[in-house]
């Protein structure tokens, strides 16, 4: 099974990377978007904690939330072992970098 950085995966990454943001309007927007994408409350909560019930998405979240270069390298290697392509890893990292200043 090939991993795709689709709308659900992008939102899960956003949820993980912005979980500490105190803006309640952002959380409401994210919750509404998640429901529109078919995520249940437990999936939203898991994503906000950097986890997923889907194994590949959970690994992608670990890569997206990696704290430093060493951890990022370890998580990238783990992702490739799990069948996430190098190009998908780069896409995950690029998308995650959009939230670095958040």
URTA-V467595 format. One record per backbone hydrogen bond with DSSP energy under -1.0 kcal/mol. NH is the residue of the N-H (numbers start at 0). CO is the residue of the C=O. Records with the same first field share a line. If there is no record, write none. Layout:
BEGIN
NH = CO + CO
END
This chain:
BEGIN
5 = 3
9 = 5
10 = 6
11 = 7
12 = 8
13 = 9
14 = 10
15 = 11
16 = 12
17 = 13
20 = 17
26 = 22
27 = 23
28 = 24
29 = 25
30 = 26
31 = 27
32 = 28
33 = 29
34 = 30
35 = 31
36 = 32
37 = 34
38 = 33
43 = 39
44 = 40
45 = 41
46 = 42
47 = 43
48 = 45
49 = 46
50 = 45
57 = 53
58 = 54
59 = 55
60 = 56
61 = 57
62 = 58
63 = 59
64 = 60
65 = 62
71 = 67
72 = 68
73 = 69
74 = 70
75 = 71
76 = 72
77 = 73
78 = 74
79 = 75
80 = 76
81 = 77
82 = 79
83 = 78
88 = 84
89 = 85
90 = 86
91 = 87
92 = 88
93 = 89
94 = 90
95 = 91
96 = 92
97 = 94
98 = 95
99 = 96
101 = 98
END
